[in-house]
Amino acid sequence: MRREVLAATVALPEGTAPATGWPGIVVVHEIYGVEPDMLDVADLFADRGYAAVLPDLYSHGTRTGCLARAMHQLATGRPGRPTSDIDATRRWLAGREDVDGDRLGVIGFCMGGGFALAYAASAPPGVRAASVNYGAVPRDEEELRAVCPVVGSYGGRDAAFRSHGRRLQEHMRALGIEHDVEIYPGAGHSFMTDGHHPLARLALFPLRHGPVRPAAEDSWRRTFAFFDTYVADHR
């Protein structure tokens, strides 16, 4: 029987894991795939004491084909290969002896933000919080009724996704779900990372793509504080 392999990058904290195991994070990449800025995200979490795993959602077939399947899932809202890959990553992470499978989180950016939110809304075991950064949000709030606490960041200059940030705020309030969602007026798309994607400046002009340090620093501060509270349980 043929078995497909899902490529992934693992970043672990230094030293020996505590007796209870490290908390764990699944990092879901942007539309550009596993780029250096996404690897940096995994390292950031490892530096803060989390076991982080970044799956390559473009592992199966050509990048174009994988991207087409991913976009179809986001458009239809129906679970597909990306969701299966994220869940396989969570199960692998939870199964490690040095990880506490009951203290997990998921974070996503751009395309990955939409996947992180949709996956968290399926109430996967052990996932205590989700970070959604300039990602798609469903129109129907009922699709998010089972979601865990959510922290999110959006750019006010991001013409394509700023409305999704407002929608996420409204859905979380209506459903009574713990959340911390901010829209930064001076930021556009992908403002939290230092990625340099040559086509973005041309193809994504309405998104005002690019890093914005003040907004990024505040967003990361909020994100880590949220995960430390809800995932690592440092209350």
TORRO-192394 format. One line per field, with one value per residue: residue number from 1; residue in one letter; x, y, z of N, C-alpha, C, O in turn. Coordinates in nm, 3 decimals. Layout:
// residues N
nr (NUM,...)
rest (A,...)
nx (X,...)
ny (Y,...)
nz (Z,...)
cax (X,...)
cay (Y,...)
caz (Z,...)
cx (X,...)
cy (Y,...)
cz (Z,...)
ox (X,...)
oy (Y,...)
oz (Z,...)
// end
This chain:
// residues 235
nr (1,2,3,4,5,6,7,8,9,10,11,12,13,14,15,16,17,18,19,20,21,22,23,24,25,26,27,28,29,30,31,32,33,34,35,36,37,38,39,40,41,42,43,44,45,46,47,48,49,50,51,52,53,54,55,56,57,58,59,60,61,62,63,64,65,66,67,68,69,70,71,72,73,74,75,76,77,78,79,80,81,82,83,84,85,86,87,88,89,90,91,92,93,94,95,96,97,98,99,100,101,102,103,104,105,106,107,108,109,110,111,112,113,114,115,116,117,118,119,120,121,122,123,124,125,126,127,128,129,130,131,132,133,134,135,136,137,138,139,140,141,142,143,144,145,146,147,148,149,150,151,152,153,154,155,156,157,158,159,160,161,162,163,164,165,166,167,168,169,170,171,172,173,174,175,176,177,178,179,180,181,182,183,184,185,186,187,188,189,190,191,192,193,194,195,196,197,198,199,200,201,202,203,204,205,206,207,208,209,210,211,212,213,214,215,216,217,218,219,220,221,222,223,224,225,226,227,228,229,230,231,232,233,234,235)
rest (M,R,R,E,V,L,A,A,T,V,A,L,P,E,G,T,A,P,A,T,G,W,P,G,I,V,V,V,H,E,I,Y,G,V,E,P,D,M,L,D,V,A,D,L,F,A,D,R,G,Y,A,A,V,L,P,D,L,Y,S,H,G,T,R,T,G,C,L,A,R,A,M,H,Q,L,A,T,G,R,P,G,R,P,T,S,D,I,D,A,T,R,R,W,L,A,G,R,E,D,V,D,G,D,R,L,G,V,I,G,F,C,M,G,G,G,F,A,L,A,Y,A,A,S,A,P,P,G,V,R,A,A,S,V,N,Y,G,A,V,P,R,D,E,E,E,L,R,A,V,C,P,V,V,G,S,Y,G,G,R,D,A,A,F,R,S,H,G,R,R,L,Q,E,H,M,R,A,L,G,I,E,H,D,V,E,I,Y,P,G,A,G,H,S,F,M,T,D,G,H,H,P,L,A,R,L,A,L,F,P,L,R,H,G,P,V,R,P,A,A,E,D,S,W,R,R,T,F,A,F,F,D,T,Y,V,A,D,H,R)
nx (0.085,0.056,0.209,0.173,0.394,0.416,0.587,0.763,0.878,1.049,1.079,1.235,1.240,1.538,1.731,1.615,1.292,1.016,0.869,0.599,0.589,0.645,0.435,0.258,0.275,0.118,0.220,0.089,0.152,0.189,0.047,0.266,0.411,0.654,0.854,1.149,1.057,0.842,0.964,1.107,0.901,0.836,1.074,1.062,0.856,0.969,1.179,1.039,0.962,0.791,0.706,0.730,0.578,0.596,0.410,0.442,0.218,0.221,0.324,0.228,0.237,0.245,0.328,0.143,-0.086,-0.136,-0.183,-0.414,-0.598,-0.599,-0.706,-0.957,-1.066,-1.076,-1.256,-1.492,-1.533,-1.530,-1.384,-1.059,-0.755,-0.556,-0.661,-0.657,-0.382,-0.299,-0.426,-0.301,-0.047,-0.094,-0.169,0.068,0.240,0.115,0.155,0.420,0.661,0.778,0.600,0.307,0.009,-0.235,-0.208,-0.211,-0.176,-0.270,-0.143,-0.178,-0.107,-0.213,-0.326,-0.290,-0.393,-0.669,-0.703,-0.613,-0.810,-1.045,-0.975,-0.943,-1.206,-1.320,-1.293,-1.056,-0.886,-0.717,-0.642,-0.616,-0.612,-0.622,-0.442,-0.508,-0.408,-0.444,-0.625,-0.884,-1.229,-1.527,-1.856,-2.082,-2.150,-2.208,-2.045,-1.826,-1.889,-1.791,-1.530,-1.210,-1.062,-0.956,-0.695,-0.619,-0.484,-0.495,-0.450,-0.523,-0.487,-0.508,-0.686,-0.822,-0.860,-0.919,-1.187,-1.246,-1.122,-1.282,-1.516,-1.443,-1.410,-1.679,-1.813,-1.693,-1.772,-2.050,-2.081,-1.979,-1.714,-1.389,-1.154,-0.903,-0.874,-0.725,-0.712,-0.480,-0.431,-0.220,-0.102,-0.060,-0.111,0.044,0.210,0.336,0.565,0.903,0.922,1.022,0.874,0.893,0.687,0.471,0.450,0.363,0.148,-0.019,-0.106,-0.345,-0.344,-0.147,0.109,0.363,0.619,0.553,0.694,0.619,0.347,0.378,0.538,0.367,0.158,0.281,0.346,0.089,-0.001,0.177,0.127,-0.138,-0.126,0.044,-0.125,-0.361,-0.274,-0.011,-0.080,0.001,-0.110)
ny (-0.119,0.219,0.490,0.824,1.096,1.356,1.646,1.826,2.078,2.086,2.259,2.279,2.358,2.454,2.231,1.994,1.850,1.946,1.748,1.726,1.770,1.972,2.251,2.260,2.378,2.418,2.544,2.718,2.780,3.073,3.164,3.149,2.932,2.718,2.932,3.130,3.318,3.189,2.970,3.109,3.181,2.936,2.900,3.117,3.042,2.809,2.923,3.033,2.822,2.634,2.341,2.338,2.285,2.296,2.220,2.128,2.224,2.193,1.952,1.740,1.649,1.890,2.236,2.416,2.255,2.177,2.426,2.501,2.312,2.388,2.648,2.587,2.452,2.659,2.828,2.678,2.585,2.325,2.042,1.937,1.819,2.001,2.043,1.781,1.740,1.927,1.823,1.574,1.659,1.774,1.540,1.393,1.561,1.570,1.311,1.286,1.207,1.411,1.618,1.783,1.669,1.776,2.042,2.240,2.452,2.645,2.833,3.062,3.222,3.458,3.271,3.047,3.144,3.139,2.862,2.783,2.892,2.763,2.497,2.498,2.544,2.300,2.175,2.020,1.765,1.870,2.123,2.442,2.713,2.950,3.131,3.378,3.534,3.790,3.629,3.439,3.462,3.291,3.380,3.297,3.288,3.062,2.861,2.885,2.823,2.621,2.690,2.738,2.970,3.274,3.459,3.735,3.919,4.193,4.404,4.746,4.868,4.670,4.595,4.371,4.198,4.329,4.358,4.103,4.086,4.256,4.110,3.877,3.976,4.049,3.800,3.654,3.802,3.776,3.503,3.468,3.395,3.375,3.618,3.810,4.036,4.244,4.530,4.688,5.015,5.129,4.920,4.666,4.375,4.068,4.183,4.098,3.947,3.915,3.856,3.853,3.878,3.876,3.895,3.984,4.263,4.351,4.182,4.184,4.439,4.578,4.482,4.604,4.501,4.391,4.412,4.578,4.727,4.843,4.761,4.487,4.415,4.471,4.299,4.045,4.050,4.042,3.799,3.602,3.643,3.562,3.291,3.196,3.215,3.064,2.827,2.734,2.771,2.954,3.091)
nz (0.000,-0.086,0.080,0.162,0.224,0.455,0.458,0.711,0.940,1.244,1.549,1.852,2.205,2.385,2.591,2.843,2.831,3.044,3.311,3.261,2.993,2.698,2.597,2.283,1.939,1.627,1.327,1.060,0.730,0.511,0.189,0.026,0.103,0.270,0.370,0.464,0.660,0.778,0.892,1.081,1.254,1.377,1.517,1.692,1.866,1.976,2.115,2.320,2.471,2.357,2.173,1.836,1.520,1.173,0.913,0.566,0.350,0.083,0.013,-0.136,-0.453,-0.725,-0.660,-0.766,-0.802,-0.536,-0.419,-0.557,-0.460,-0.193,-0.206,-0.302,-0.084,0.106,-0.020,-0.037,0.217,0.293,0.450,0.352,0.192,0.307,0.570,0.664,0.666,0.858,1.081,1.096,1.161,1.413,1.555,1.540,1.680,1.933,2.007,2.080,2.328,2.469,2.467,2.581,2.504,2.564,2.576,2.343,2.053,1.761,1.492,1.226,0.909,0.667,0.401,0.564,0.802,0.767,0.745,1.000,1.166,1.072,1.125,1.404,1.471,1.442,1.675,1.761,1.952,2.244,2.148,2.249,2.189,1.918,1.673,1.449,1.170,0.953,0.804,0.629,0.723,0.797,0.676,0.812,1.143,1.290,1.202,1.355,1.612,1.781,1.825,1.985,2.228,2.066,1.919,1.720,1.438,1.218,0.928,0.884,0.640,0.464,0.210,0.122,0.342,0.583,0.648,0.724,0.965,1.122,1.104,1.238,1.498,1.552,1.529,1.739,1.964,1.945,1.983,2.231,2.284,2.417,2.323,2.144,1.928,1.697,1.482,1.297,1.211,1.051,0.917,0.661,0.466,0.574,0.772,1.002,0.976,0.840,0.573,0.231,-0.054,-0.384,-0.583,-0.443,-0.403,-0.648,-0.734,-0.516,-0.456,-0.354,-0.096,0.047,0.113,0.340,0.603,0.913,1.164,1.433,1.459,1.424,1.645,1.859,1.797,1.814,2.085,2.203,2.097,2.204,2.477,2.490,2.411,2.611,2.827,2.759,2.634,2.729,2.987,3.187,3.409)
cax (0.000,0.135,0.191,0.223,0.472,0.395,0.709,0.740,0.995,1.026,1.165,1.216,1.312,1.665,1.729,1.528,1.151,0.965,0.804,0.465,0.603,0.628,0.316,0.291,0.215,0.122,0.232,0.033,0.221,0.124,0.025,0.396,0.468,0.752,0.958,1.227,0.984,0.759,1.058,1.137,0.790,0.855,1.185,1.015,0.782,1.064,1.253,0.952,0.931,0.690,0.748,0.660,0.588,0.549,0.391,0.443,0.091,0.245,0.404,0.167,0.223,0.304,0.283,0.022,-0.197,-0.163,-0.243,-0.551,-0.680,-0.611,-0.798,-1.091,-1.117,-1.110,-1.373,-1.612,-1.548,-1.535,-1.253,-0.985,-0.620,-0.487,-0.711,-0.604,-0.239,-0.288,-0.464,-0.194,0.062,-0.134,-0.163,0.209,0.294,0.056,0.205,0.558,0.675,0.821,0.497,0.179,-0.092,-0.354,-0.176,-0.172,-0.233,-0.246,-0.128,-0.169,-0.087,-0.264,-0.401,-0.282,-0.480,-0.802,-0.701,-0.600,-0.940,-1.138,-0.935,-0.976,-1.352,-1.361,-1.269,-0.960,-0.843,-0.598,-0.616,-0.674,-0.617,-0.584,-0.400,-0.551,-0.344,-0.490,-0.682,-1.025,-1.326,-1.655,-1.965,-2.178,-2.087,-2.232,-1.933,-1.721,-1.946,-1.711,-1.390,-1.143,-1.025,-0.890,-0.623,-0.603,-0.427,-0.524,-0.403,-0.627,-0.460,-0.526,-0.820,-0.887,-0.887,-0.953,-1.327,-1.248,-1.087,-1.403,-1.610,-1.399,-1.448,-1.824,-1.850,-1.648,-1.859,-2.184,-2.076,-1.930,-1.587,-1.275,-1.077,-0.826,-0.857,-0.690,-0.690,-0.380,-0.459,-0.107,-0.044,-0.129,-0.107,0.173,0.291,0.397,0.690,1.000,0.934,1.038,0.817,0.902,0.562,0.367,0.435,0.292,0.022,-0.105,-0.105,-0.453,-0.323,-0.042,0.189,0.496,0.633,0.536,0.753,0.541,0.228,0.425,0.584,0.251,0.083,0.350,0.330,-0.046,-0.011,0.247,0.056,-0.260,-0.088,0.096,-0.239,-0.458,-0.211,0.088,-0.150,0.086,-0.194)
cay (0.000,0.341,0.584,0.957,1.158,1.498,1.710,1.923,2.125,2.085,2.346,2.243,2.440,2.400,2.163,1.878,1.884,1.926,1.618,1.731,1.789,2.108,2.281,2.247,2.471,2.388,2.668,2.698,2.881,3.161,3.111,3.130,2.804,2.715,3.031,3.159,3.388,3.092,2.895,3.198,3.173,2.814,2.925,3.210,2.965,2.722,3.007,3.063,2.700,2.554,2.253,2.391,2.207,2.367,2.126,2.182,2.187,2.170,1.830,1.638,1.690,2.019,2.350,2.472,2.167,2.185,2.557,2.498,2.236,2.469,2.758,2.529,2.426,2.786,2.885,2.598,2.557,2.181,1.987,1.875,1.775,2.086,2.014,1.650,1.756,1.998,1.729,1.473,1.725,1.782,1.407,1.357,1.645,1.526,1.178,1.290,1.190,1.535,1.720,1.765,1.670,1.850,2.186,2.266,2.566,2.652,2.969,3.066,3.352,3.468,3.148,2.963,3.198,3.084,2.721,2.770,2.920,2.655,2.376,2.514,2.538,2.159,2.130,1.908,1.736,1.934,2.258,2.536,2.849,2.967,3.265,3.399,3.657,3.831,3.512,3.443,3.431,3.259,3.475,3.240,3.274,2.929,2.776,2.903,2.806,2.529,2.729,2.769,3.112,3.319,3.586,3.763,4.048,4.232,4.536,4.837,4.904,4.547,4.612,4.242,4.118,4.403,4.329,3.973,4.114,4.306,3.999,3.787,4.042,4.040,3.660,3.613,3.869,3.717,3.365,3.469,3.322,3.457,3.658,3.934,4.060,4.383,4.576,4.795,5.108,5.158,4.797,4.598,4.229,4.006,4.281,4.042,3.875,3.989,3.790,3.936,3.800,3.970,3.915,4.040,4.407,4.374,4.108,4.205,4.582,4.621,4.434,4.685,4.393,4.417,4.422,4.707,4.686,4.871,4.674,4.349,4.396,4.465,4.178,3.930,4.058,3.995,3.658,3.521,3.653,3.483,3.150,3.162,3.202,2.960,2.701,2.694,2.777,3.025,3.187)
caz (0.000,-0.097,0.189,0.129,0.331,0.477,0.506,0.817,1.012,1.388,1.629,1.993,2.302,2.431,2.720,2.865,2.848,3.179,3.331,3.200,2.849,2.648,2.518,2.141,1.844,1.484,1.250,0.925,0.650,0.415,0.055,-0.038,0.144,0.380,0.343,0.584,0.765,0.849,0.977,1.194,1.348,1.456,1.610,1.796,1.967,2.046,2.208,2.435,2.543,2.288,2.064,1.719,1.396,1.054,0.802,0.431,0.288,-0.059,0.005,-0.221,-0.592,-0.762,-0.579,-0.827,-0.770,-0.392,-0.393,-0.609,-0.363,-0.072,-0.234,-0.314,0.050,0.169,-0.087,-0.012,0.360,0.316,0.486,0.243,0.222,0.405,0.705,0.701,0.697,0.986,1.187,1.108,1.233,1.553,1.615,1.555,1.787,2.060,2.038,2.126,2.473,2.531,2.446,2.649,2.400,2.609,2.574,2.205,1.985,1.617,1.444,1.081,0.847,0.531,0.374,0.682,0.906,0.743,0.780,1.145,1.225,1.037,1.195,1.545,1.485,1.442,1.812,1.768,2.090,2.298,2.095,2.345,2.136,1.778,1.633,1.311,1.126,0.820,0.738,0.593,0.828,0.733,0.698,0.906,1.274,1.343,1.166,1.456,1.745,1.864,1.823,2.111,2.234,1.943,1.912,1.578,1.399,1.080,0.890,0.838,0.500,0.387,0.154,0.100,0.461,0.704,0.682,0.791,1.104,1.188,1.111,1.345,1.624,1.568,1.554,1.872,2.061,1.937,2.034,2.368,2.289,2.457,2.205,2.140,1.784,1.672,1.345,1.307,1.100,0.964,0.863,0.552,0.472,0.608,0.843,1.123,0.947,0.760,0.445,0.111,-0.163,-0.497,-0.657,-0.358,-0.422,-0.773,-0.744,-0.399,-0.425,-0.266,0.040,0.109,0.168,0.392,0.748,0.982,1.291,1.555,1.463,1.441,1.782,1.948,1.764,1.873,2.230,2.234,2.061,2.304,2.604,2.477,2.412,2.744,2.916,2.723,2.594,2.828,3.117,3.281,3.482)
cx (0.089,0.103,0.252,0.293,0.442,0.525,0.675,0.873,0.961,1.127,1.133,1.291,1.444,1.646,1.632,1.384,1.109,0.891,0.666,0.470,0.586,0.487,0.355,0.214,0.228,0.120,0.185,0.080,0.131,0.107,0.158,0.462,0.568,0.870,1.035,1.150,0.892,0.845,1.095,1.026,0.803,0.966,1.144,0.942,0.874,1.143,1.172,0.904,0.823,0.758,0.664,0.683,0.523,0.533,0.394,0.316,0.103,0.330,0.355,0.149,0.288,0.250,0.153,-0.100,-0.236,-0.231,-0.387,-0.643,-0.702,-0.713,-0.942,-1.150,-1.158,-1.238,-1.501,-1.638,-1.555,-1.395,-1.188,-0.847,-0.548,-0.531,-0.659,-0.457,-0.219,-0.323,-0.359,-0.075,0.029,-0.122,-0.019,0.272,0.245,0.110,0.350,0.564,0.714,0.722,0.371,0.068,-0.221,-0.329,-0.119,-0.239,-0.205,-0.239,-0.112,-0.162,-0.142,-0.353,-0.405,-0.366,-0.622,-0.809,-0.692,-0.735,-1.039,-1.104,-0.971,-1.125,-1.405,-1.337,-1.174,-0.911,-0.716,-0.572,-0.692,-0.687,-0.572,-0.545,-0.426,-0.499,-0.370,-0.539,-0.831,-1.113,-1.460,-1.763,-2.061,-2.109,-2.105,-2.119,-1.821,-1.771,-1.860,-1.565,-1.339,-1.118,-0.935,-0.819,-0.596,-0.550,-0.449,-0.472,-0.516,-0.608,-0.474,-0.669,-0.895,-0.931,-0.925,-1.099,-1.339,-1.209,-1.207,-1.505,-1.574,-1.432,-1.597,-1.868,-1.812,-1.735,-1.996,-2.189,-2.026,-1.801,-1.474,-1.190,-1.000,-0.792,-0.835,-0.674,-0.599,-0.393,-0.344,-0.046,-0.128,-0.123,0.034,0.265,0.367,0.531,0.778,1.021,0.946,0.995,0.807,0.770,0.456,0.344,0.357,0.153,-0.073,-0.111,-0.220,-0.434,-0.219,0.056,0.322,0.500,0.616,0.576,0.668,0.419,0.269,0.466,0.466,0.170,0.148,0.340,0.194,-0.059,0.054,0.177,-0.069,-0.228,-0.032,-0.017,-0.324,-0.398,-0.112,0.031,-0.062,0.005,-0.165)
cy (0.125,0.434,0.718,1.017,1.307,1.556,1.813,1.960,2.137,2.178,2.318,2.338,2.374,2.329,2.047,1.924,1.865,1.793,1.613,1.743,1.935,2.129,2.280,2.343,2.415,2.521,2.641,2.813,2.964,3.092,3.083,2.999,2.818,2.804,3.061,3.229,3.294,3.003,2.978,3.194,3.050,2.834,3.019,3.136,2.871,2.800,3.039,2.936,2.613,2.461,2.293,2.303,2.286,2.267,2.197,2.135,2.164,2.044,1.733,1.688,1.825,2.130,2.408,2.388,2.175,2.317,2.561,2.424,2.317,2.581,2.706,2.502,2.555,2.844,2.810,2.573,2.410,2.127,1.916,1.833,1.867,2.059,1.879,1.658,1.826,1.903,1.621,1.531,1.735,1.646,1.363,1.433,1.597,1.391,1.174,1.279,1.320,1.650,1.684,1.779,1.738,2.000,2.222,2.392,2.559,2.798,2.967,3.208,3.350,3.345,3.058,3.013,3.145,2.937,2.700,2.791,2.807,2.527,2.385,2.503,2.395,2.094,2.010,1.888,1.811,2.075,2.359,2.678,2.850,3.112,3.281,3.534,3.683,3.712,3.526,3.396,3.402,3.362,3.428,3.217,3.134,2.833,2.783,2.877,2.720,2.571,2.759,2.919,3.152,3.452,3.612,3.903,4.072,4.373,4.623,4.881,4.785,4.544,4.480,4.175,4.197,4.379,4.195,3.990,4.165,4.195,3.903,3.847,4.025,3.898,3.618,3.676,3.803,3.578,3.357,3.392,3.418,3.491,3.787,3.956,4.209,4.409,4.698,4.889,5.128,5.038,4.743,4.448,4.182,4.101,4.223,3.975,3.958,3.926,3.889,3.852,3.892,3.997,3.986,4.188,4.439,4.311,4.140,4.351,4.625,4.578,4.516,4.595,4.443,4.434,4.565,4.682,4.720,4.780,4.530,4.323,4.385,4.338,4.054,3.931,4.002,3.844,3.569,3.526,3.565,3.333,3.108,3.141,3.079,2.826,2.652,2.697,2.841,3.131,3.179)
cz (0.000,0.019,0.149,0.250,0.336,0.532,0.612,0.881,1.159,1.456,1.776,2.084,2.339,2.565,2.724,2.888,2.994,3.189,3.264,3.049,2.812,2.592,2.371,2.053,1.702,1.410,1.107,0.836,0.561,0.280,-0.016,0.002,0.257,0.341,0.472,0.695,0.842,0.939,1.100,1.299,1.437,1.558,1.723,1.906,2.044,2.149,2.333,2.506,2.484,2.187,1.942,1.597,1.283,0.940,0.668,0.360,0.138,-0.082,-0.100,-0.364,-0.618,-0.672,-0.633,-0.791,-0.624,-0.357,-0.441,-0.514,-0.237,-0.093,-0.246,-0.176,0.119,0.110,-0.051,0.137,0.392,0.349,0.368,0.287,0.321,0.549,0.753,0.740,0.830,1.100,1.206,1.185,1.381,1.621,1.637,1.672,1.923,2.103,2.085,2.279,2.542,2.512,2.523,2.544,2.438,2.614,2.438,2.152,1.837,1.577,1.293,1.029,0.705,0.503,0.497,0.798,0.892,0.779,0.931,1.212,1.198,1.112,1.342,1.570,1.481,1.578,1.820,1.912,2.128,2.251,2.180,2.292,1.992,1.754,1.484,1.264,0.979,0.738,0.715,0.709,0.762,0.767,0.807,1.041,1.332,1.309,1.270,1.597,1.836,1.875,1.964,2.119,2.116,1.965,1.764,1.552,1.250,1.055,0.837,0.694,0.407,0.332,0.139,0.229,0.586,0.746,0.753,0.938,1.181,1.204,1.224,1.481,1.652,1.600,1.696,1.982,2.064,1.999,2.178,2.386,2.326,2.335,2.230,1.994,1.762,1.523,1.355,1.188,1.003,0.896,0.747,0.574,0.507,0.684,0.962,1.100,0.855,0.623,0.330,-0.009,-0.286,-0.567,-0.575,-0.384,-0.549,-0.771,-0.631,-0.358,-0.332,-0.120,0.115,0.184,0.224,0.542,0.798,1.127,1.414,1.570,1.488,1.585,1.878,1.923,1.824,2.025,2.272,2.208,2.165,2.439,2.603,2.485,2.549,2.843,2.885,2.685,2.699,2.970,3.223,3.356,3.629)
ox (0.184,-0.013,0.368,0.254,0.443,0.568,0.572,0.969,0.856,1.246,1.019,1.394,1.461,1.557,1.575,1.359,1.161,0.855,0.623,0.368,0.523,0.426,0.472,0.103,0.336,0.028,0.236,0.052,0.014,0.149,0.162,0.561,0.568,0.971,0.990,1.173,0.867,0.803,1.114,1.053,0.784,0.954,1.186,0.962,0.858,1.172,1.228,0.816,0.768,0.857,0.542,0.793,0.411,0.632,0.355,0.307,0.008,0.399,0.433,0.055,0.375,0.141,0.064,-0.205,-0.354,-0.324,-0.473,-0.755,-0.811,-0.796,-1.036,-1.268,-1.263,-1.319,-1.607,-1.750,-1.582,-1.298,-1.255,-0.824,-0.484,-0.448,-0.621,-0.413,-0.130,-0.257,-0.331,-0.012,0.114,-0.071,0.013,0.347,0.323,0.112,0.397,0.480,0.686,0.756,0.333,0.037,-0.308,-0.418,0.002,-0.345,-0.125,-0.320,-0.042,-0.205,-0.121,-0.447,-0.508,-0.408,-0.687,-0.908,-0.757,-0.771,-1.108,-1.194,-1.024,-1.168,-1.521,-1.358,-1.210,-0.897,-0.619,-0.487,-0.815,-0.766,-0.496,-0.607,-0.373,-0.543,-0.324,-0.502,-0.897,-1.078,-1.505,-1.760,-2.114,-2.018,-2.025,-2.099,-1.732,-1.699,-1.855,-1.483,-1.415,-1.149,-0.850,-0.876,-0.555,-0.568,-0.426,-0.454,-0.595,-0.704,-0.455,-0.761,-1.018,-1.031,-0.959,-1.130,-1.430,-1.258,-1.231,-1.573,-1.661,-1.478,-1.636,-1.952,-1.891,-1.768,-2.051,-2.288,-2.031,-1.779,-1.466,-1.158,-1.028,-0.694,-0.917,-0.629,-0.636,-0.368,-0.367,0.054,-0.247,-0.130,0.132,0.387,0.454,0.604,0.735,1.128,0.887,1.070,0.719,0.744,0.362,0.229,0.291,0.053,-0.195,-0.119,-0.196,-0.500,-0.203,0.081,0.387,0.399,0.658,0.501,0.645,0.391,0.203,0.431,0.465,0.119,0.079,0.326,0.186,-0.119,-0.005,0.169,-0.101,-0.294,-0.058,-0.007,-0.353,-0.462,-0.128,0.085,-0.052,0.046,-0.225)
oy (0.135,0.455,0.724,0.992,1.375,1.520,1.880,1.883,2.191,2.176,2.333,2.392,2.253,2.363,2.007,2.023,1.776,1.733,1.508,1.728,2.013,2.033,2.298,2.385,2.370,2.602,2.551,2.930,2.932,2.978,3.001,2.959,2.917,2.758,3.022,3.201,3.317,2.965,2.924,3.201,3.059,2.790,3.002,3.163,2.855,2.750,3.069,2.943,2.527,2.499,2.282,2.254,2.335,2.231,2.313,2.020,2.121,2.032,1.651,1.762,1.868,2.119,2.444,2.441,2.178,2.321,2.619,2.469,2.315,2.606,2.774,2.525,2.561,2.903,2.872,2.543,2.372,2.164,1.845,1.814,1.815,2.053,1.865,1.593,1.789,1.904,1.581,1.462,1.708,1.637,1.303,1.377,1.586,1.359,1.068,1.336,1.337,1.765,1.567,1.890,1.757,2.076,2.234,2.433,2.477,2.879,2.881,3.302,3.254,3.321,3.001,2.935,3.111,2.891,2.611,2.718,2.761,2.456,2.289,2.458,2.371,1.974,1.909,1.985,1.814,2.143,2.362,2.757,2.764,3.204,3.205,3.638,3.609,3.694,3.613,3.304,3.480,3.423,3.507,3.134,3.091,2.734,2.698,2.907,2.744,2.496,2.801,2.990,3.074,3.546,3.522,3.993,3.984,4.451,4.578,4.926,4.797,4.498,4.478,4.102,4.136,4.379,4.175,3.918,4.123,4.186,3.855,3.775,3.989,3.878,3.553,3.611,3.776,3.539,3.250,3.330,3.529,3.403,3.862,3.903,4.292,4.322,4.800,4.849,5.141,5.052,4.770,4.401,4.248,4.100,4.290,3.950,4.058,3.941,3.997,3.768,3.977,4.111,4.043,4.234,4.543,4.377,4.126,4.383,4.701,4.632,4.499,4.613,4.528,4.466,4.661,4.622,4.630,4.728,4.458,4.219,4.300,4.276,3.968,3.826,3.923,3.771,3.471,3.424,3.502,3.259,2.997,3.058,2.999,2.722,2.542,2.634,2.791,3.246,3.252)
oz (0.077,0.053,0.108,0.364,0.233,0.642,0.605,0.877,1.196,1.424,1.819,2.046,2.324,2.643,2.622,2.956,3.062,3.087,3.216,2.982,2.883,2.543,2.338,2.085,1.662,1.428,1.041,0.864,0.538,0.261,-0.108,-0.060,0.331,0.288,0.580,0.813,0.960,1.048,1.209,1.418,1.558,1.672,1.837,2.024,2.165,2.258,2.438,2.592,2.553,2.123,1.944,1.574,1.295,0.876,0.658,0.316,0.073,-0.183,-0.150,-0.392,-0.543,-0.615,-0.556,-0.755,-0.590,-0.277,-0.375,-0.490,-0.180,-0.006,-0.205,-0.153,0.183,0.182,-0.036,0.177,0.506,0.283,0.293,0.407,0.413,0.640,0.870,0.834,0.907,1.205,1.319,1.264,1.466,1.733,1.740,1.751,2.017,2.222,2.127,2.349,2.661,2.537,2.529,2.501,2.353,2.652,2.419,2.200,1.792,1.623,1.238,1.095,0.631,0.579,0.530,0.883,0.991,0.836,0.985,1.305,1.288,1.157,1.399,1.677,1.513,1.595,1.880,1.986,2.052,2.309,2.181,2.346,1.948,1.807,1.403,1.314,0.892,0.622,0.772,0.783,0.678,0.873,0.884,1.050,1.415,1.379,1.272,1.694,1.957,1.929,2.051,2.023,2.073,2.021,1.691,1.633,1.167,1.148,0.754,0.631,0.286,0.399,0.143,0.229,0.688,0.866,0.833,1.025,1.294,1.307,1.296,1.570,1.763,1.688,1.765,2.081,2.171,2.060,2.239,2.490,2.273,2.254,2.323,1.943,1.803,1.447,1.414,1.075,0.883,0.825,0.736,0.687,0.472,0.662,1.018,1.196,0.798,0.563,0.333,-0.058,-0.290,-0.606,-0.630,-0.387,-0.557,-0.802,-0.646,-0.240,-0.239,-0.030,0.236,0.303,0.163,0.604,0.733,1.203,1.496,1.678,1.563,1.641,1.967,2.017,1.879,2.088,2.367,2.287,2.210,2.508,2.703,2.557,2.595,2.933,2.974,2.700,2.751,3.061,3.336,3.365,3.708)
// end
